[in-house]
């Protein structure tokens, strides 16, 4: 099976099913949920306190949890390496889908 290329996706709507396929393990999804929750909390804290150093934490907490999920549980390469913007959007859409019950925890 050949690797999927950026040109294979003409829109986020085309990308998202691939993104979900790359997040099939429940623990990986849970770790993404924790990371995205911490990103949101850190961003709010940074804005409220005006402590702009908090912005440096965003990729650490966001990617840290997600990458553990991929490397340890999914045993695959995070989609963000190949599709950074679609992957970032996918994190937040999957977070929302988990919140509203469209995706199992």
N, CA, C and O atoms as a GROMACS GRO file, in nm:
protein
  420
    1UNK      N    1   0.085  -0.118   0.000
    1UNK     CA    2   0.000   0.000   0.000
    1UNK      C    3   0.089   0.124   0.000
    1UNK      O    4   0.181   0.134   0.081
    2UNK      N    5   0.062   0.217  -0.089
    2UNK     CA    6   0.146   0.336  -0.098
    2UNK      C    7   0.105   0.438   0.007
    2UNK      O    8  -0.008   0.439   0.056
    3UNK      N    9   0.200   0.524   0.040
    3UNK     CA   10   0.174   0.628   0.139
    3UNK      C   11   0.078   0.732   0.081
    3UNK      O   12   0.081   0.761  -0.039
    4UNK      N   13  -0.006   0.786   0.166
    4UNK     CA   14  -0.099   0.890   0.124
    4UNK      C   15  -0.023   1.022   0.116
    4UNK      O   16   0.054   1.054   0.206
    5UNK      N   17  -0.045   1.097   0.010
    5UNK     CA   18   0.022   1.224  -0.010
    5UNK      C   19  -0.074   1.339   0.018
    5UNK      O   20  -0.196   1.322   0.011
    6UNK      N   21  -0.019   1.456   0.051
    6UNK     CA   22  -0.100   1.575   0.079
    6UNK      C   23  -0.199   1.600  -0.034
    6UNK      O   24  -0.313   1.639  -0.010
    7UNK      N   25  -0.155   1.577  -0.157
    7UNK     CA   26  -0.242   1.603  -0.272
    7UNK      C   27  -0.361   1.507  -0.277
    7UNK      O   28  -0.456   1.531  -0.352
    8UNK      N   29  -0.357   1.400  -0.198
    8UNK     CA   30  -0.469   1.306  -0.196
    8UNK      C   31  -0.593   1.366  -0.129
    8UNK      O   32  -0.703   1.316  -0.147
    9UNK      N   33  -0.575   1.472  -0.054
    9UNK     CA   34  -0.687   1.535   0.018
    9UNK      C   35  -0.711   1.674  -0.039
    9UNK      O   36  -0.624   1.761  -0.034
   10UNK      N   37  -0.829   1.693  -0.093
   10UNK     CA   38  -0.864   1.824  -0.149
   10UNK      C   39  -0.932   1.914  -0.047
   10UNK      O   40  -0.951   2.034  -0.071
   11UNK      N   41  -0.970   1.856   0.067
   11UNK     CA   42  -1.040   1.934   0.170
   11UNK      C   43  -1.024   1.863   0.304
   11UNK      O   44  -0.982   1.747   0.312
   12UNK      N   45  -1.058   1.936   0.410
   12UNK     CA   46  -1.056   1.875   0.542
   12UNK      C   47  -1.159   1.763   0.551
   12UNK      O   48  -1.136   1.663   0.618
   13UNK      N   49  -1.272   1.780   0.485
   13UNK     CA   50  -1.377   1.677   0.485
   13UNK      C   51  -1.324   1.545   0.428
   13UNK      O   52  -1.364   1.438   0.473
   14UNK      N   53  -1.236   1.552   0.332
   14UNK     CA   54  -1.174   1.431   0.277
   14UNK      C   55  -1.068   1.375   0.373
   14UNK      O   56  -1.049   1.253   0.381
   15UNK      N   57  -1.001   1.462   0.444
   15UNK     CA   58  -0.893   1.422   0.534
   15UNK      C   59  -0.945   1.358   0.663
   15UNK      O   60  -0.885   1.263   0.712
   16UNK      N   61  -1.055   1.408   0.717
   16UNK     CA   62  -1.100   1.368   0.850
   16UNK      C   63  -1.123   1.217   0.865
   16UNK      O   64  -1.085   1.163   0.968
   17UNK      N   65  -1.183   1.147   0.769
   17UNK     CA   66  -1.194   1.001   0.785
   17UNK      C   67  -1.058   0.932   0.798
   17UNK      O   68  -1.043   0.837   0.875
   18UNK      N   69  -0.960   0.979   0.722
   18UNK     CA   70  -0.824   0.927   0.736
   18UNK      C   71  -0.770   0.955   0.876
   18UNK      O   72  -0.710   0.868   0.938
   19UNK      N   73  -0.792   1.076   0.925
   19UNK     CA   74  -0.747   1.115   1.057
   19UNK      C   75  -0.806   1.023   1.164
   19UNK      O   76  -0.734   0.978   1.253
   20UNK      N   77  -0.936   0.996   1.154
   20UNK     CA   78  -1.001   0.907   1.251
   20UNK      C   79  -0.945   0.766   1.243
   20UNK      O   80  -0.930   0.699   1.346
   21UNK      N   81  -0.914   0.721   1.125
   21UNK     CA   82  -0.855   0.587   1.106
   21UNK      C   83  -0.720   0.578   1.178
   21UNK      O   84  -0.684   0.473   1.230
   22UNK      N   85  -0.646   0.687   1.180
   22UNK     CA   86  -0.516   0.692   1.246
   22UNK      C   87  -0.528   0.701   1.398
   22UNK      O   88  -0.428   0.697   1.469
   23UNK      N   89  -0.650   0.714   1.448
   23UNK     CA   90  -0.676   0.727   1.592
   23UNK      C   91  -0.775   0.620   1.637
   23UNK      O   92  -0.871   0.650   1.709
   24UNK      N   93  -0.753   0.498   1.597
   24UNK     CA   94  -0.844   0.389   1.627
   24UNK      C   95  -0.837   0.336   1.768
   24UNK      O   96  -0.935   0.283   1.820
   25UNK      N   97  -0.721   0.348   1.831
   25UNK     CA   98  -0.702   0.295   1.967
   25UNK      C   99  -0.765   0.392   2.067
   25UNK      O  100  -0.734   0.511   2.066
   26UNK      N  101  -0.852   0.342   2.154
   26UNK     CA  102  -0.919   0.431   2.251
   26UNK      C  103  -0.822   0.509   2.340
   26UNK      O  104  -0.849   0.625   2.372
   27UNK      N  105  -0.711   0.449   2.379
   27UNK     CA  106  -0.616   0.520   2.466
   27UNK      C  107  -0.551   0.635   2.390
   27UNK      O  108  -0.526   0.741   2.448
   28UNK      N  109  -0.525   0.615   2.263
   28UNK     CA  110  -0.470   0.724   2.181
   28UNK      C  111  -0.568   0.840   2.176
   28UNK      O  112  -0.529   0.956   2.194
   29UNK      N  113  -0.696   0.810   2.152
   29UNK     CA  114  -0.798   0.916   2.148
   29UNK      C  115  -0.808   0.986   2.283
   29UNK      O  116  -0.820   1.108   2.289
   30UNK      N  117  -0.802   0.910   2.391
   30UNK     CA  118  -0.810   0.970   2.526
   30UNK      C  119  -0.692   1.063   2.551
   30UNK      O  120  -0.707   1.172   2.607
   31UNK      N  121  -0.574   1.020   2.510
   31UNK     CA  122  -0.455   1.104   2.529
   31UNK      C  123  -0.467   1.232   2.445
   31UNK      O  124  -0.425   1.339   2.489
   32UNK      N  125  -0.522   1.222   2.325
   32UNK     CA  126  -0.547   1.342   2.245
   32UNK      C  127  -0.645   1.434   2.316
   32UNK      O  128  -0.627   1.556   2.318
   33UNK      N  129  -0.748   1.376   2.374
   33UNK     CA  130  -0.848   1.455   2.446
   33UNK      C  131  -0.784   1.530   2.563
   33UNK      O  132  -0.811   1.648   2.584
   34UNK      N  133  -0.700   1.460   2.639
   34UNK     CA  134  -0.631   1.524   2.752
   34UNK      C  135  -0.541   1.637   2.700
   34UNK      O  136  -0.543   1.748   2.754
   35UNK      N  137  -0.464   1.609   2.596
   35UNK     CA  138  -0.374   1.710   2.541
   35UNK      C  139  -0.449   1.832   2.491
   35UNK      O  140  -0.409   1.945   2.517
   36UNK      N  141  -0.558   1.810   2.419
   36UNK     CA  142  -0.637   1.922   2.366
   36UNK      C  143  -0.702   2.000   2.481
   36UNK      O  144  -0.708   2.123   2.476
   37UNK      N  145  -0.749   1.930   2.583
   37UNK     CA  146  -0.805   1.999   2.701
   37UNK      C  147  -0.700   2.087   2.767
   37UNK      O  148  -0.728   2.200   2.804
   38UNK      N  149  -0.579   2.035   2.780
   38UNK     CA  150  -0.470   2.113   2.840
   38UNK      C  151  -0.429   2.231   2.753
   38UNK      O  152  -0.393   2.337   2.805
   39UNK      N  153  -0.435   2.214   2.622
   39UNK     CA  154  -0.405   2.326   2.532
   39UNK      C  155  -0.507   2.438   2.554
   39UNK      O  156  -0.471   2.554   2.566
   40UNK      N  157  -0.634   2.401   2.559
   40UNK     CA  158  -0.739   2.501   2.579
   40UNK      C  159  -0.722   2.569   2.716
   40UNK      O  160  -0.729   2.691   2.725
   41UNK      N  161  -0.700   2.491   2.820
   41UNK     CA  162  -0.682   2.547   2.954
   41UNK      C  163  -0.559   2.637   2.961
   41UNK      O  164  -0.563   2.744   3.021
   42UNK      N  165  -0.450   2.594   2.899
   42UNK     CA  166  -0.327   2.674   2.900
   42UNK      C  167  -0.346   2.803   2.823
   42UNK      O  168  -0.297   2.908   2.865
   43UNK      N  169  -0.416   2.797   2.711
   43UNK     CA  170  -0.441   2.918   2.633
   43UNK      C  171  -0.527   3.016   2.712
   43UNK      O  172  -0.499   3.136   2.714
   44UNK      N  173  -0.631   2.966   2.777
   44UNK     CA  174  -0.716   3.053   2.859
   44UNK      C  175  -0.634   3.114   2.972
   44UNK      O  176  -0.642   3.235   2.996
   45UNK      N  177  -0.554   3.032   3.041
   45UNK     CA  178  -0.470   3.082   3.150
   45UNK      C  179  -0.374   3.189   3.098
   45UNK      O  180  -0.354   3.292   3.163
   46UNK      N  181  -0.314   3.164   2.983
   46UNK     CA  182  -0.219   3.260   2.925
   46UNK      C  183  -0.288   3.393   2.896
   46UNK      O  184  -0.233   3.500   2.925
   47UNK      N  185  -0.406   3.387   2.838
   47UNK     CA  186  -0.478   3.510   2.805
   47UNK      C  187  -0.525   3.585   2.930
   47UNK      O  188  -0.519   3.708   2.935
   48UNK      N  189  -0.572   3.511   3.030
   48UNK     CA  190  -0.623   3.575   3.153
   48UNK      C  191  -0.509   3.639   3.232
   48UNK      O  192  -0.524   3.750   3.284
   49UNK      N  193  -0.398   3.570   3.242
   49UNK     CA  194  -0.287   3.621   3.323
   49UNK      C  195  -0.191   3.710   3.244
   49UNK      O  196  -0.107   3.778   3.303
   50UNK      N  197  -0.204   3.710   3.111
   50UNK     CA  198  -0.113   3.783   3.023
   50UNK      C  199   0.032   3.737   3.043
   50UNK      O  200   0.126   3.812   3.019
   51UNK      N  201   0.047   3.613   3.087
   51UNK     CA  202   0.180   3.553   3.100
   51UNK      C  203   0.209   3.482   2.968
   51UNK      O  204   0.178   3.364   2.951
   52UNK      N  205   0.269   3.554   2.876
   52UNK     CA  206   0.285   3.506   2.738
   52UNK      C  207   0.381   3.389   2.727
   52UNK      O  208   0.387   3.324   2.622
   53UNK      N  209   0.456   3.360   2.832
   53UNK     CA  210   0.541   3.242   2.831
   53UNK      C  211   0.456   3.114   2.823
   53UNK      O  212   0.504   3.009   2.780
   54UNK      N  213   0.331   3.126   2.865
   54UNK     CA  214   0.241   3.011   2.857
   54UNK      C  215   0.222   2.960   2.715
   54UNK      O  216   0.191   2.843   2.694
   55UNK      N  217   0.240   3.049   2.618
   55UNK     CA  218   0.228   3.007   2.478
   55UNK      C  219   0.330   2.899   2.442
   55UNK      O  220   0.306   2.816   2.355
   56UNK      N  221   0.444   2.902   2.509
   56UNK     CA  222   0.548   2.801   2.482
   56UNK      C  223   0.504   2.661   2.527
   56UNK      O  224   0.554   2.560   2.477
   57UNK      N  225   0.411   2.657   2.621
   57UNK     CA  226   0.362   2.528   2.670
   57UNK      C  227   0.263   2.461   2.574
   57UNK      O  228   0.246   2.339   2.579
   58UNK      N  229   0.200   2.539   2.488
   58UNK     CA  230   0.095   2.484   2.403
   58UNK      C  231   0.140   2.363   2.320
   58UNK      O  232   0.073   2.259   2.326
   59UNK      N  233   0.249   2.372   2.245
   59UNK     CA  234   0.288   2.252   2.168
   59UNK      C  235   0.336   2.138   2.257
   59UNK      O  236   0.321   2.021   2.221
   60UNK      N  237   0.393   2.170   2.372
   60UNK     CA  238   0.442   2.065   2.462
   60UNK      C  239   0.326   1.982   2.514
   60UNK      O  240   0.329   1.859   2.507
   61UNK      N  241   0.223   2.047   2.567
   61UNK     CA  242   0.110   1.971   2.623
   61UNK      C  243   0.026   1.909   2.512
   61UNK      O  244  -0.023   1.797   2.527
   62UNK      N  245   0.008   1.980   2.403
   62UNK     CA  246  -0.073   1.927   2.295
   62UNK      C  247  -0.009   1.807   2.227
   62UNK      O  248  -0.069   1.700   2.218
   63UNK      N  249   0.112   1.826   2.180
   63UNK     CA  250   0.181   1.718   2.108
   63UNK      C  251   0.233   1.610   2.200
   63UNK      O  252   0.240   1.493   2.162
   64UNK      N  253   0.270   1.646   2.321
   64UNK     CA  254   0.325   1.547   2.414
   64UNK      C  255   0.230   1.431   2.437
   64UNK      O  256   0.269   1.315   2.422
   65UNK      N  257   0.108   1.460   2.472
   65UNK     CA  258   0.010   1.354   2.496
   65UNK      C  259  -0.025   1.281   2.367
   65UNK      O  260  -0.034   1.158   2.365
   66UNK      N  261  -0.044   1.356   2.259
   66UNK     CA  262  -0.082   1.295   2.132
   66UNK      C  263   0.026   1.200   2.082
   66UNK      O  264  -0.005   1.089   2.037
   67UNK      N  265   0.151   1.240   2.090
   67UNK     CA  266   0.259   1.156   2.036
   67UNK      C  267   0.278   1.030   2.118
   67UNK      O  268   0.314   0.926   2.063
   68UNK      N  269   0.256   1.038   2.248
   68UNK     CA  270   0.260   0.914   2.328
   68UNK      C  271   0.153   0.819   2.278
   68UNK      O  272   0.177   0.699   2.264
   69UNK      N  273   0.035   0.872   2.250
   69UNK     CA  274  -0.074   0.789   2.198
   69UNK      C  275  -0.037   0.721   2.068
   69UNK      O  276  -0.069   0.603   2.048
   70UNK      N  277   0.029   0.793   1.980
   70UNK     CA  278   0.067   0.734   1.851
   70UNK      C  279   0.181   0.636   1.863
   70UNK      O  280   0.172   0.523   1.814
   71UNK      N  281   0.288   0.676   1.927
   71UNK     CA  282   0.407   0.591   1.930
   71UNK      C  283   0.390   0.469   2.019
   71UNK      O  284   0.444   0.363   1.989
   72UNK      N  285   0.314   0.481   2.130
   72UNK     CA  286   0.301   0.372   2.225
   72UNK      C  287   0.179   0.284   2.194
   72UNK      O  288   0.188   0.162   2.201
   73UNK      N  289   0.066   0.345   2.161
   73UNK     CA  290  -0.057   0.267   2.146
   73UNK      C  291  -0.095   0.240   2.001
   73UNK      O  292  -0.128   0.127   1.966
   74UNK      N  293  -0.092   0.340   1.917
   74UNK     CA  294  -0.126   0.320   1.776
   74UNK      C  295  -0.012   0.255   1.699
   74UNK      O  296  -0.033   0.181   1.603
   75UNK      N  297   0.110   0.283   1.743
   75UNK     CA  298   0.230   0.237   1.674
   75UNK      C  299   0.231   0.288   1.528
   75UNK      O  300   0.262   0.214   1.435
   76UNK      N  301   0.197   0.416   1.514
   76UNK     CA  302   0.201   0.480   1.383
   76UNK      C  303   0.263   0.619   1.396
   76UNK      O  304   0.289   0.667   1.507
   77UNK      N  305   0.285   0.680   1.284
   77UNK     CA  306   0.346   0.813   1.280
   77UNK      C  307   0.234   0.918   1.286
   77UNK      O  308   0.140   0.909   1.207
   78UNK      N  309   0.242   1.015   1.376
   78UNK     CA  310   0.137   1.116   1.385
   78UNK      C  311   0.112   1.186   1.251
   78UNK      O  312   0.207   1.219   1.179
   79UNK      N  313  -0.014   1.208   1.219
   79UNK     CA  314  -0.052   1.272   1.093
   79UNK      C  315   0.002   1.415   1.083
   79UNK      O  316   0.015   1.469   0.974
   80UNK      N  317   0.032   1.475   1.197
   80UNK     CA  318   0.079   1.613   1.197
   80UNK      C  319   0.212   1.629   1.123
   80UNK      O  320   0.242   1.738   1.075
   81UNK      N  321   0.291   1.522   1.113
   81UNK     CA  322   0.418   1.530   1.041
   81UNK      C  323   0.396   1.552   0.892
   81UNK      O  324   0.477   1.617   0.826
   82UNK      N  325   0.287   1.498   0.839
   82UNK     CA  326   0.261   1.508   0.696
   82UNK      C  327   0.153   1.612   0.664
   82UNK      O  328   0.157   1.674   0.558
   83UNK      N  329   0.059   1.631   0.754
   83UNK     CA  330  -0.055   1.720   0.732
   83UNK      C  331  -0.074   1.811   0.852
   83UNK      O  332  -0.172   1.795   0.925
   84UNK      N  333   0.015   1.905   0.877
   84UNK     CA  334   0.010   1.981   1.003
   84UNK      C  335  -0.120   2.058   1.026
   84UNK      O  336  -0.173   2.055   1.138
   85UNK      N  337  -0.172   2.128   0.927
   85UNK     CA  338  -0.291   2.211   0.949
   85UNK      C  339  -0.418   2.127   0.956
   85UNK      O  340  -0.503   2.150   1.042
   86UNK      N  341  -0.430   2.030   0.867
   86UNK     CA  342  -0.545   1.940   0.873
   86UNK      C  343  -0.544   1.862   1.005
   86UNK      O  344  -0.648   1.840   1.066
   87UNK      N  345  -0.426   1.821   1.048
   87UNK     CA  346  -0.414   1.744   1.171
   87UNK      C  347  -0.454   1.829   1.293
   87UNK      O  348  -0.524   1.781   1.382
   88UNK      N  349  -0.410   1.954   1.295
   88UNK     CA  350  -0.448   2.043   1.405
   88UNK      C  351  -0.600   2.060   1.409
   88UNK      O  352  -0.662   2.054   1.515
   89UNK      N  353  -0.659   2.082   1.293
   89UNK     CA  354  -0.805   2.094   1.287
   89UNK      C  355  -0.870   1.963   1.331
   89UNK      O  356  -0.971   1.963   1.401
   90UNK      N  357  -0.811   1.850   1.288
   90UNK     CA  358  -0.863   1.719   1.325
   90UNK      C  359  -0.865   1.698   1.475
   90UNK      O  360  -0.958   1.638   1.529
   91UNK      N  361  -0.761   1.746   1.544
   91UNK     CA  362  -0.756   1.734   1.691
   91UNK      C  363  -0.878   1.800   1.755
   91UNK      O  364  -0.941   1.741   1.842
   92UNK      N  365  -0.909   1.920   1.710
   92UNK     CA  366  -1.020   1.993   1.772
   92UNK      C  367  -1.156   1.936   1.731
   92UNK      O  368  -1.249   1.934   1.811
   93UNK      N  369  -1.168   1.889   1.607
   93UNK     CA  370  -1.294   1.828   1.565
   93UNK      C  371  -1.316   1.696   1.638
   93UNK      O  372  -1.427   1.666   1.682
   94UNK      N  373  -1.210   1.616   1.651
   94UNK     CA  374  -1.222   1.489   1.724
   94UNK      C  375  -1.255   1.517   1.872
   94UNK      O  376  -1.336   1.445   1.931
   95UNK      N  377  -1.194   1.618   1.930
   95UNK     CA  378  -1.224   1.660   2.068
   95UNK      C  379  -1.373   1.689   2.081
   95UNK      O  380  -1.439   1.640   2.173
   96UNK      N  381  -1.426   1.770   1.989
   96UNK     CA  382  -1.568   1.805   1.991
   96UNK      C  383  -1.654   1.680   1.970
   96UNK      O  384  -1.754   1.661   2.039
   97UNK      N  385  -1.614   1.594   1.876
   97UNK     CA  386  -1.691   1.472   1.850
   97UNK      C  387  -1.692   1.378   1.970
   97UNK      O  388  -1.791   1.309   1.994
   98UNK      N  389  -1.584   1.376   2.046
   98UNK     CA  390  -1.581   1.297   2.168
   98UNK      C  391  -1.672   1.358   2.274
   98UNK      O  392  -1.742   1.286   2.345
   99UNK      N  393  -1.670   1.490   2.286
   99UNK     CA  394  -1.754   1.560   2.384
   99UNK      C  395  -1.902   1.533   2.361
   99UNK      O  396  -1.979   1.513   2.455
  100UNK      N  397  -1.942   1.534   2.234
  100UNK     CA  398  -2.085   1.519   2.204
  100UNK      C  399  -2.125   1.374   2.182
  100UNK      O  400  -2.242   1.347   2.154
  101UNK      N  401  -2.032   1.280   2.195
  101UNK     CA  402  -2.064   1.139   2.188
  101UNK      C  403  -2.064   1.078   2.049
  101UNK      O  404  -2.111   0.965   2.032
  102UNK      N  405  -2.013   1.148   1.950
  102UNK     CA  406  -2.006   1.091   1.814
  102UNK      C  407  -1.894   0.990   1.801
  102UNK      O  408  -1.899   0.900   1.717
  103UNK      N  409  -1.792   1.005   1.885
  103UNK     CA  410  -1.677   0.913   1.886
  103UNK      C  411  -1.665   0.855   2.025
  103UNK      O  412  -1.673   0.927   2.125
  104UNK      N  413  -1.644   0.726   2.033
  104UNK     CA  414  -1.628   0.658   2.162
  104UNK      C  415  -1.498   0.700   2.229
  104UNK      O  416  -1.398   0.732   2.164
  105UNK      N  417  -1.505   0.699   2.361
  105UNK     CA  418  -1.386   0.728   2.442
  105UNK      C  419  -1.306   0.602   2.450
  105UNK      O  420  -1.201   0.599   2.513
   0.00000   0.00000   0.00000
